[in-house]
């Protein structure tokens, strides 16, 4: 478990089965909430757009590209939250 709370009630779901090439991306809210100099948010749609079409590159590179895109979007605007993500991909057998 990630976080600071020793006891936390977390909703669960049925297990999922990743198909070869599929990825799970788990970001903190700092990526979506990155702000540009005009105050607009990077947002979920921009983040999802960055994730599409990256089946052939390492997940570490995907994470770096999402971070860089959010930082480029923010420009000189100071960020008030961390940007953290975990990515997992199922490789073909």
C-alpha positions as CSV (number, residue, x, y, z in Angstrom):
1,X,0.0,0.0,0.0
2,X,1.2,3.5,-0.8
3,X,0.3,6.3,1.5
4,X,0.4,7.6,5.0
5,X,-2.6,6.0,6.6
6,X,-2.2,2.8,8.6
7,X,-5.9,1.9,8.2
8,X,-7.8,2.9,5.2
9,X,-11.0,1.5,3.7
10,X,-10.4,0.9,0.0
11,X,-12.9,-0.2,-2.5
12,X,-11.9,-3.3,-4.4
13,X,-13.0,-4.7,-7.8
14,X,-12.7,-8.0,-9.6
15,X,-9.3,-8.9,-10.8
16,X,-8.4,-7.9,-14.3
17,X,-6.4,-9.8,-16.9
18,X,-4.0,-7.7,-18.9
19,X,-3.5,-8.8,-22.5
20,X,0.0,-8.7,-24.0
21,X,1.1,-5.1,-24.6
22,X,-1.5,-3.6,-22.2
23,X,-0.4,-1.2,-19.5
24,X,-1.7,0.0,-16.2
25,X,-0.7,3.6,-15.4
26,X,-1.2,4.8,-11.8
27,X,-0.5,8.6,-11.4
28,X,-0.8,10.9,-8.4
29,X,-3.1,13.9,-8.9
30,X,0.0,16.2,-9.3
31,X,0.2,15.3,-13.0
32,X,-3.4,16.1,-13.8
33,X,-3.3,19.2,-11.6
34,X,-0.1,20.7,-13.2
35,X,-1.0,24.3,-14.1
36,X,0.1,26.4,-17.0
37,X,0.9,30.1,-16.7
38,X,-2.7,31.0,-17.6
39,X,-4.0,28.8,-14.7
40,X,-5.4,26.0,-16.8
41,X,-4.9,22.3,-15.7
42,X,-2.9,19.7,-17.6
43,X,-5.9,17.4,-17.0
44,X,-6.9,13.8,-17.5
45,X,-7.5,14.1,-21.2
46,X,-4.0,15.5,-21.9
47,X,-2.5,12.8,-19.8
48,X,-4.5,10.0,-21.5
49,X,-3.5,11.4,-24.9
50,X,0.2,11.1,-23.9
51,X,-0.3,7.5,-22.9
52,X,-1.9,6.4,-26.2
53,X,0.3,4.6,-28.7
54,X,3.2,3.7,-26.5
55,X,3.0,-0.1,-26.6
56,X,6.5,-0.4,-28.0
57,X,8.5,1.7,-25.6
58,X,9.6,0.9,-22.0
59,X,7.2,1.9,-19.3
60,X,10.0,4.0,-17.7
61,X,10.1,6.1,-20.9
62,X,6.3,6.4,-20.9
63,X,6.5,7.9,-17.4
64,X,9.3,10.2,-18.3
65,X,7.4,11.5,-21.4
66,X,4.2,12.1,-19.4
67,X,6.2,14.0,-16.8
68,X,8.0,16.0,-19.5
69,X,4.8,16.9,-21.2
70,X,3.2,18.1,-17.9
71,X,6.3,20.2,-17.2
72,X,6.4,21.6,-20.7
73,X,2.7,22.5,-20.4
74,X,3.4,24.2,-17.0
75,X,6.2,26.4,-18.4
76,X,7.4,28.8,-15.7
77,X,4.4,28.3,-13.4
78,X,5.5,26.7,-10.1
79,X,4.0,23.4,-9.3
80,X,2.5,22.9,-5.9
81,X,2.3,19.1,-5.9
82,X,4.6,16.2,-6.7
83,X,4.3,14.2,-9.9
84,X,4.5,10.5,-9.3
85,X,3.4,7.5,-11.3
86,X,3.7,3.7,-11.4
87,X,3.4,1.9,-14.8
88,X,3.1,-1.8,-15.4
89,X,2.9,-3.6,-18.8
90,X,2.3,-7.2,-19.6
91,X,4.8,-8.4,-22.2
92,X,4.0,-11.1,-24.7
93,X,4.9,-14.7,-23.6
